[in-house]
Every structure is written in C-alpha cells, then in structure tokens.
Amino acid sequence: MMLAIGLFATIDFLVIALTWSIGFSIINALYPSLAESYKTDINIYQKKISALYKYMLLLGVLIGLFYTFFGTSILTTFFNESYASIATPLKIFSWSPIFIFLGMVFEKHLINSNQLKKNVYRFMIGCFLNLTLGLLLIPTYKIMGAAISMLFSHFITNLGFIIFDGKNRNHLKFIF
C-alpha cells in the first residue's frame, strides 16, 4: 500500500507539480487585465477570456502529448525499474492539466462575476466524485484506478460543471 502511494505521488509530482505552476503563473499574471476588462468592456473581456481558455487548452494538450509520448522514457531514464509500472497511469493522468487549466480560468470568471459559491460547489462535487470513484476503482485497478478517478473528477469539476451550469454554459463557446 505504501509503495502504491509513493508511486502515485510520483505521477502527481510529474504532472501537477511540474506543470500546474506554469498554467497558474500564466493565468494569475493575466488576471488583472482580465478583471479590469470585465469592469470596463464586456466584449473585450469575452475576447480575452476566450483567448486565455484557448491558450490553456493548448498548453494542457501539449502536456498530455508530452507525457503520452515521453512518459515511459522519463520513468526509465530518471527512476529505477520499480517505477516502470506507472507508465500507463502517468499517461492517463497527464491529460488532467487540460481540465485543471480550464477550471483555473473559469474560477477567475466566477471571481469577476461574484459567483464564488459556485466555486465551492464545483470543488465539493469534485471531492465527492474523486472519493467515490477512488473507493470503487482503486481496490480493483490500483494506481490505474486512482489515475482514472482523478482524471474523471477533474473533468467533471472543471468542464462538466460548465456544461451543466446554465448561467455559465456560454463559456463553452469561449473554450472551443
């Protein structure tokens, strides 16, 4: 059990710790301009948030592709053979930044539009879903189950919420 936790922590570190800060930095660096345009010109705001969504989507896809194609090489080059078993879960979980980055941008919109309660609901849904799926998948699928559980919960928390939120569903046109 402890070995599995350590192995999944490696996946989490490689994907989240090494990439999350990039998206976080970009979004937070651009946020003051986004917030100002929300107050002054909603059309400019919509153009800016649309561009930010698209750049973050592209960054997330690039991260997913990077680990899909180079994840095994990274594990075999920089880790010992006991880490080879996490190549597939790494490739699955590496697609999480797409949804995490979209959620970070959406969170800034919720702040701008004074809808902070929705942010709490998003995270409550994500935590509940991750816990439930983890309890169902991890006993059978081990680390693979944890990766699937987390990827799916990030999808629902960050993109699924937008799809089901009638007031903010128009953000889908900004993303795609």
Salt bridges, closest charged atoms under 4 A:
ASP165 OD1 - LYS118 NZ 2.89
